[in-house]
Amino acid sequence: MKVKELIKTLKKLEPNDEIVFYHLKNSDLTYCVYETILDIHEPEGESFVEFTIQDYEDYKEENGEE
């Protein structure tokens, strides 16, 4: 996916709506939380945007939530 495709999709949505992340593996969905978005520029000239999400259960454990 390209940044312009993501922007086009997001422009169709309500700006104040929450964004929910899930990780799909072997037909199992795991609720996740946003951690970071990074703009990466590699020395070889490659550039990309990296989205990092964290498993919600891990997040709760790390932040003392129950």
Secondary structure, DSSP 4 states (H G I P E B T S, - for coil): --HHHHHHHHHTS-TTS---EEEEETTEEEEEEEEEEEEEE-TTS-EEEEEEEEEHHHHHHHTT--
